[in-house]
Amino acid sequence: MKLSLIIFCFFAGLHVQAQVQLPVAKEIQKTFEKKTRSTTGKPGQFYWQNKATYTIDVSFNPFNRLLSGTCNIAYTNNSPDTLKEIVWKLYPNYYKKGVARTRNIEPQDAGEGIIINTLRRDYETVLEKNIRVNGTNMSVFIPPLLPGKSISFQVDYQYTLNESSHNRTGEVEKGAYFIAYFFPRITVYDDIDGWNRYPYSGSYEFYNDFSDFDVKYTLPHDYQVWSTGDLVNTKDIYTDKFQQRIHDAETKDALRFIIDSTDLIKGGITKSDSTHTWHFVAKNVTDVVFATSNHYIWQSSSIEVDKSTHRRTRVDAVFNPVHKDYFLVASDARKTVEAMSYEFPKWPFPYSHETVFDGLDQMEYPMMVNDNPVEDRAESIELTDHEIFHTMFPFYMGINETKYGWMDEGWATIGEWLISPMIDSSIVDEYGVEPYARAAGGELDAPIMTLTPALYGSAGFTNSYPKPAMGYLFVKDMLGDELFYKALHYYIRNWNGKHPMPYDFFYSMNAGAGKNMNWFWKRWFFDDGVPDLGLKVTGTGNTKTLTVSLMGSKPLPVNIEVKYKDGTMQTIHKSIAVWEKGNTSITIVLAAKKVIQQIEITHPHVPDANHKDNLWVAP
């Protein structure tokens, strides 16, 4: 029997809103005045960013965890300003005694941090009086560096990698190490804040310039190395058999082991030298990290990510074989890269490889992921695709995660919501939605546009993850896929390889869609408020009048499930567009030909602070 459903919808309490303007802080307003940014969403006429080239040569001793090396940097000042100091990040100083941290570390990990043996500027030793170290920041005072001019530095340094207290980097287990933030780097100087002086205290994430890296890692002969970038001396390291396996993985679809447990026992993987130096090159990336082990196995495959150029991406899982969940990670990672390239965000995966390493964290880096093993199948998929999705945001897009955590974590969350069911259709991923509904309107709740370092407690999570993800999802629903991807790709084309701020995103989406969405950006991202819909049902027989009221101020999609006594179900959906004119309720007339059992407002990705007024049950 066919079901006839006639829906009439009209707005109640309607009033036309004037064109909404987004609130703009004075620091941001200055960028428009200087024309480094623009309200078109494109970089301004005078947009600039500085550039560095790093040549790094390090040795790592797994037995005492000592990392020592030399870092050569050529830095160009593309700004209109004359620089009298260069500000650096010494991230390993997170483990230095006396440094302020948001997380406790084990006593044995509190050490000296980075020890700088020599620091040279343009081949001259920098005097100690011109160096000031404050926690994870270091200022080096220099003769004036004029706009358009370059400066070079050479740093000889060492530090001991943390044995425990693993926070995004450190020893995973004996014989396995994930090593991030391992070199002194010049931080970002931008058109908003000047130097990025936010200290690294363990919680907030990172903001780095796009740079070119040429890195060599020297380790004992029985250790393998995986890193950001392309290995350019494969033939110097691997025997012919394993060179061929790597080549096959990079050029063919089939999932295969490059190194399995039997290979580890037999040996003969690398050439018979006492040490090997692994040489990786990465162009125009925001960071470089590496991982190493003498007992991990390596599963790999590749996929064509760009049909127009036939470019391929190699996808790896590198892991301890005792972690059985990891035997599916390479396949899940490959499906994630495929989904990102062709389903969401429908942009060719930008890098030559993506390596998921079996570590002690849940953290992303350019071309690398440090993920702990998990037993739950759904959790493993969600973790894998979430971290890989970060490839686009913040790395391809150069986002300032320290200030605007929502600009990357929100995208990784919506990526997780949408891609996980593509890998396993049984997954309903509603990560963070209910926690936001519970926290909304509380003392800790704050607008998304609140800078990440100013957030406290639960707001640090809800503002970075579910709230922005829902905002992106609601806009996708309102625009429809064709227009949404047109707008999103406009943003990506404008800002990949650059440093977008929130307004660059908002204005790019507006321009790309050809639709001013400031009314939604303001209410969802800038304003306080509570997400809360209420349902009232009136009428007789099978004809019902449904009044959906916006009990809070946050605009939400309307998703209604109508259940009938014969067990069938009908859904009614309205996008956030129904609230654009400032109305506070809508009315839907439901004319059904069957007996209604209940009517409910419900959806896994739509929060509601009060569920009690979402359900009507037939008497």
N, C-alpha and C positions, 0 to 999 in steps of 0.2 A: 504494500500500500504506500503510495506517495504521500509525503507530508507537505502540506501547504503552509508556508510561513510568510506572512506579510508584515513588514516592519515599516512603521512610520516614525521618523525621528525629527524632533524640532527642539530648539533651544529655549530654555526658560531663564529669566533674569538676564536677558541679553543687553549688553551695552558695548558700543564700538570703542575699542581702545585706540588712543593716539599711537603713532609710530613709536615703538619702544627703543630707547637708547640704552646701551649697556653702560654701567658705571665703569669709569676708567680712572685708575690710580694715577697720581701725578708722574710717577716714574715711567709709566707706560705712555702717558700723553706726550711726554718729551720725545719718545721714539717716533711718534707721528709727526711732531713738529720738525724733528731733524731729518725726516723722510728715510729713516732706516727701516721703518715698518709702514704699512699702509692699511687703510680701511677697506681696500679691495681684497685683502687676504693674501696678496702677493708680497714678496719682499719689497721694501721701499726702494726708491731710486738710488739711495746711498747706503743700502744694506752692505755690511761687511762682516767678515769673521777672520780671525787670525789662524795661522797654519803652522804646524810643526812636522818635522821629519825626525823619526827616532831610529837610530842604529844601536841595537842592544846586543850585548854578548854576555851571557850569564852561565855560571856553573852551579849545579845543584847537587849537594851531597846527601843522599837519602839516609845515610847512617847517623849523621848529626843534624840534619835538616838545615845546614848552612847554605844560604844562597849568596853568591858574590858575583859582582859583575861590573861592567862599564856601560854607561848610557850616554850616547852622543846625540845631541839635539840641535837641530837647526830651526830657529823660530823666526817667523816673519810677522811684523806688526802691520797688519792691513787696516788698522783703525785710524781715525783722524787724530788720535791723541798721541802725545809724546809720553812714553813710558819711562818712569824713573825707578821702577822696581819690577821684578818678575816674581809672581806668586806661584808656588809649587804645591803639589799634594804629595805627602809622604804617608800613604795609606797604611803601611805596616806599623806606623807609630800608634795605631789603635792598640797594639799590644805593648806599648812602652809603659814602664812604670810611671805612675802619677798622671797619666792622660785621662781626661774625663770621658767616661763611657756610659752608654745607656744600658749595657748588658754586663753582667759579671763575667770575669774570666778566671780560669784556674791559676793559682799562684805560680805554678811552674811556667806559665806562658807569659807572665809579666817580665819583660826583659828590657833591652836597651833600644828597641826599635831599629830604625835604619841608622847605620853608622856610615857617615860620609867620610871617606878617607881623603879624597881630594875633590875639589870643585873648581873647574876652570871656565873662564869666560873668554871666548875668542883667544884661547891658548894661554891666557894669563891666569894665575891662581887668584881666586877670589879671597880677599882677606876676611878673617873671621868676623871683624867688626861690621862687615857688610852682609852678614847672614843672620837672620833671626828665625828661630824655629819655635813655633807655638803649637804644640800638639801635632796634628796631622797637616798643619800648614807651615810653609817655609817661605819667607820673603828674602829675596836677593836684590840688594840695591845696586844699581848699575848707572853708568853714564847715560844721559838721555838717549832713548831709542826713538828716533823720529818716525813719523808715518811712512810706510813703504820700505823701511829698512829692516835688516835681519841681524840676528845675533846668534852665536853658537855657544853651547855649553858641553863640557865633558865631566861626567860624574863617575868616580870610582866608589863603590859602596858595597855594603853587605848587611845581612840581617839573618836571624834564625827564625825559620818558619814555625808557627805555633803547632805544638804537638796535640793539644786538645782545644777546648774552647772554640770549636770550629764555627766561625762566622763568615760564611761565603768563601773561605780559603783555609787551607791548612792540611795537616795529615789526616787522611781518611782512615787508614789502618796501616800497619807496617807493610811497606812495599807499595803504597798507593797514596798519591798526593794530588790535590787540586790547588793550583798556585795562581792566585789572582792578585792584582794591585802590587806587583812585585818590583816596580821600578819607580824612581822619582820622575814625576811628570809635571809639566807646566799646566796650570789650570786654565779655565776659560776666562778670557777677558771679553765681555760683550757690551752691547749698546744699552743694556738696561741697568746693570749693577756695576759695570766695570769688572774688577776681579771677583771671581767666585771665592769668597772667604768663608763660606759655611764650613765648619769643621766636620770631619767624619767621626761620629760617635758610636757607630754600629747599627743605627736604625735607618736613617734616611739614606737614600741611594745616591746616584752619582750624576755628575754633569761634566763631560769631557769634550774637548774639541775633536773634530775630524782630523786625523793625522795619517801619515804613512809610516809603516813599521817594517824594519828589516831586523829580524831577531834570530839569534843563534843560542841554542841550549846545549850545554855539554853535560852528559850524565854517564854513569857506568853502562857497560855494554849490554847488560841484560834488562835494561829499562826501555820501554817504548814511550814515545812522546806524542801527544795530540795538542794542537794549538789553534788559536785564531790564525787565519791566513793559509797560504798554500805552501806545502812542503816542496822546496825547489831542488833538494838534493836526495831524492828518493834512491837514486842509483848508488849513491855513496853509502847508504845505510843498509838497505835491504838486499837479501840474496835474490836471485832471479825469480825463484818460485813465488816469493811474496810481492815482488814488484809486479808480477803478472796478476796476482790476486787483487792488488790495489787498482791496477788498470781496469780489470774486469768490473770491479765494484763501481768505478767512476763512469763506466760507459754502458753498463747493462742494467736492466730492471730487476733481475732476480736478486733475492735476498741471499747473502752468502756469508760465511765466516772467512775473514782475512786471517785471523789467528784464533784457533780453538784450543781446548784443553790439551788435546793430543800434541799440537804444535809446541805448546809450552814445555811439554815433557821431552819431545824429540830435540828441540832446539833448532839451530840453523836458520833462525828467522832473520837475524841481522848478520852483517859481515863480522869477521872475527878480529875485532879491535878491542882494546881494553876499555875504551870510552868511545862514544859517538857524539858528534855535534850535529844537531838537527837545525836546519836552516829554513825558517818560515818567513814569508813576505805577505803583508796585508796592506792594501791601499785604501785610503779614505775611510777609515773606521775609527770609532771613538775609544777603543780599548783593545788590548791584546792580553790573553791569558793562556796558561798551558796546564796540562795534566799529565801525569806520568805514573806508570806502574810496571812491576816486573812479573805480575801474575794475573792480570786482567785479560779477558778474551775480547775479541773485536768482531762484531757483526756489522755488515754494511750492505748498502744497496745504493742505487741512484735513480733519479727520475728527471724527465724532461720538464723543466719548469717554465719554459718560454717556447711556445709553438712557432713563433715567428723567427727566432734565431736558433732553435733547437739546443739552447743552453741547458746543461744538466747540473743538478746539485747532488752531491754524495751525502748520504744520511747514515750516521753511525750510532751504534750503541756499544760502549766500552765498559765492561763490568766484571765483577767477581761472579763466577758461575754458581756460587752458592745462593745467590739471589735469583730465585727462579722467575720472579716477575719480570726481570730484565730481559728474558729471552723473547718477550713480546714488544719490548720498547722500540727496537729498530723499526719494526713494522708500523707501530703507532706513530713514530716520528716521521716515517716516510709518508704515511697517510696525511699527517698534519701538514707537511710541506706541500703535498699535492693539493690539499684543501685550501691552503692559503693562496696558492698560485691560481686556482681555478674557481673556487667557491666563495671564500671570504678571507681577505678583502679583494680577491680577484686581481692580485698584483704578482707578477713573477717573483718567486723567492730570490732575493737579491745577492745571495752569497754562494760560493762554490761548494761549501760543505756545511753541515750542521751535525755536531758531535755531542751526544748525550753521555755524560760520564757519571758513573756510579759513585756518588759522593755522599756528603752528610748535610746537604742543604737543598734549597729549592730556589735556585738563582740562575739568572741568565747573563750571558756575555756575548759579544759578537762571535757568531759561528760556534759557540760552546754553551753547554748547559751542565750545571752541577746539581744533580737530582738524587735525593736519597731513595733507596728501595722502599716500596710499600706493598703490602699484601693484597689490599683490595683492588680488584681489577678496574673498577670505575675510577677510583682515585688515581691509579697509575696512568690511565689515559688522560684524565683531567690535568694532572701535574705535567705530563709530557707536552700536551698541546699548549697549555698556558705559558710555559717557559719558552717554548720555541716561538710562540706568537710574538714575544718581545723582540724578535728580530726586526719587525717593522717599527715597533714603538718600544723602546726609545732609540734603537741603534740606527736604523735607516733614516729616521726622522730627527735625530739629534736633540731629543727633548731634555729639558732640565728637570730630571727626576727629583733632585733635592728640593726644589721649590714647588713643583707641580706634579706630585706623584700620580695624580689621577690621569694625567695625559698619557701615561704608558700603562699603568696597572688597570685602568678602566678598559682599555682596548684589549689587553691580555685576558681580562675576565669575560668580555663579550665573545672573544675568540674561543675561549674555553666553552662557554655556553653553547655556541653554534657548532663548533667542530667536533666536540665529544660525541654527540649523537650521530654524526656522520661516520665515526669510527665504530661505534656500538649503539645501535638504535634503541637499546633498552635504557640508555642513560638519560635521565632528566636532571640536568645540572642547574641547580638554583643557588649556587655559591654566593653567600652573603646577603641574599634578599631578605630573609626573615630577621637576621640580626639587625639590618637597617630598620625594618618595620618596628622592632622592639625599641631601638634607640632613638627613633625620630621624636623630636620635640623635647628631648631630655637636656639636661645641663651640658652634656658633652657634645651634643649634636651641633654642627656648625655648617655653614655654606661650603660647597665644594671648592669655591674659589679661595677659601682660607689657605694660606701658604702651608705646605706640609709640615715644616718645622714648628709651626704655631699650634698644631693639633695635639690633643691629649687624649689618652685612653682609647675608647672604642672608635672615636671619630677618625683616628689615624687609619683604621681599617675600612670603615664604611665610606669615608670620603675618597679613598684611593681606589677601592675595588668595586663594590656593587653599585654605589650611587652614580658614578659616571658611566659605568657599563649600561645601566638602565637608561640613562640619558641618551647614549648612542643608539641603543636598541629601539627606543621610542621614536627617535628621529628616522631611523631606517624604516620602521613601520609606517610612519606618517608619509614619507616621501615615496615609498615603494622602491623596490630593488633597483630599477633602472636609473631613477633620478638620484637615489642615495649613492650608488657607486660612481655616478658622474661627479657628484659633489666630493666624495671621499677621494677619488683619484685626482681631482683638481687640487685638493689640499696636499696630497702626496707629491704630485709633480711640482708644486710650488716650493715645497719645503724639504724634500729628501736631500740629505747632505748638508742641511742647515740647522738652525736652532729656532724652531717655532715656539712661540709663547701662546697662552690661551686665546688671545684675541686673533692671532694668525689663524688658529683653527676655526673659531666662530665665523670670522669674516670670509675665510676660504669656503667653508661649507655654504654660507649664504650665497656667495657669488657663484660657486659651482652648481648649486641647485637652482639658481635664478629665483630664489625665494628668501625673503627676509624672515629669519627665524629667531630674531632677538627676543620676541615675547617668550619663547620657550627657554632660550639660553639664560635669560635673566631669572625666570622663575625657578628653573631647576638647578642652575649652577651658582647663581649669585645670592638668591634670597633664602632666608630662613623659611621654615614651614614643615608641615606634616603630610605624608601621603595617606589619604584616607578617602575612600568612596563609600557611600551609603546607598542602599537599595530599598525602595518602597514599591509594593505591588498592590494594585487595585484592579477591580473589574470582576465580572461574573463569567461563569462557564469557562470556555477555552480562550476567551479574549481577555487579555490582561494589559493594563497600562503599567509600564515599568518606568519609574522615575529614579534616575541615577544622579545623586548629588555629590558635588565636590565638597566633602566635609572639611578637608584640609585645603591648603593653598597650592599643593604640588599637583600639576597636571599629569594625569595618568591615563593610559589606554583603558577602555571599557571592554572587559571580556566577561561575557555572561554565558553560563552553561544552563540550558533548559533540559531537565530530565523528565521523561514521560513515563507513565505507569507501565507501558509495555516494554520498558527497558531501553528504548532508543534515546538519543540525545541530540540536541541542536545547539550550536554555538552562535552567539551574536557578538560581533567585534566592531568597535569604533576606535580609531586612532586618537592620539592626543589633539588632533586638529579640532575636535569638537569643543575644546576649551580656549581656542585661540582668541575669540572675541571678548573674553572676560566673563562669560556666563558661568553660573555656579551649578547648573543642573541641565540635564537633557531628559527628554521623554521619548520612550519607545513604545509603540503599540504593537503588541504581539497577538496575531490572530492565528490560532492553531486549530487543527482539525482532530487533535487527540487530547487525551486528558493529561494535564500537567501534574507532575508529582512534586517538583521543587525547582526553584530558580535561584542561581547563586552567582555572585561576582567572584571569580577566581582565576588565577593564572600564576604559574611558577615564577615568572619574572616581573610581577607587578606587586609591590609591597602594599600592605594596608595596615595602618596602625590600630585599627579596631575591626576585627573580623565579625563582631557580634551583629552588625547591621548589614552583612553581606548576603544573608540567606533568607529566602522565603520558602516555607514548606506548606503545601496545600493542607487545609484542615481536614 
